[in-house]
């Protein structure tokens, strides 16, 4: 049975990039996004693109109704409160995160990841948080530590809830990083020979065992998520889990590979509102 599921997912992957027009090495982010929207609209004409901010819930009204009920009294409020306390606690020098982040850290998360010309690489929101810490004499957090960086960034993203995702790819170096992230998204790897696109483009809206697969469009707006109640999972932590599920060795979180992947992935949600810190089962 498992082998049948795998073969079903892999069927047609060789022509997927050509069919969607998103595997072309130098297509613009806007062209890539519009090609994806055209693909999903054709495949699921009764699902509004705007609803893709809810991930797989866009395909399951019953699960969406359960989500709405849970979000009225989120089970992870205590973790958001913990992140708020971290955010508001001054550094040893008396300054706070708000003192060294653009716009006091409000309504900025939708601009990240961004390409930093001075550093010559993609930087994530978590990188900016650590830069702020180091600039104020504090030790950086480990990017993958959900109890520190995860909790703080979960709260910080709530300060940008509803912001329109606005990932900019400008200049040859930024475009090269975007293209590398795209290649990672479409590259099949691991013992199962899967790509991110296998699940989140070709098979988005279908079930893998008991789980509906979410579409790449709108996917980046709702991280981090709290699974099963209060188990916080960041976007790159989810990438790590996906690599492991297809039996591939995951790149390190905050590595160039991971950051470029997040850059491409996030750009596919441009123009959609952020849904910061949400419940997923």
Secondary structure, DSSP 8 states (H G I E B T S, - for coil): -HHHHHHHHHTTHHHHHHHHT---TT--HHHHHHHHHHHHHHH-TTS-GGGGGGGGGGG-HHHHHHHHHHHHT-TTHHHHHHHHHHHHS--TTS--HHHHSGGGGSS-GGG-SEEETTTTEEE-HHHHHHHHHHHTT-----TT-IIIIIHHHHHHHHTTTT-B------SHHHHHHHHHHHHHHH--BTTTTB-HHIIIIITTTSEETTEE---STTGGGG-SEEETTTEEE-HHHHHHHHHHHTT-----TTSHHHHHHHHHHHHTTTTSB---SEEE-
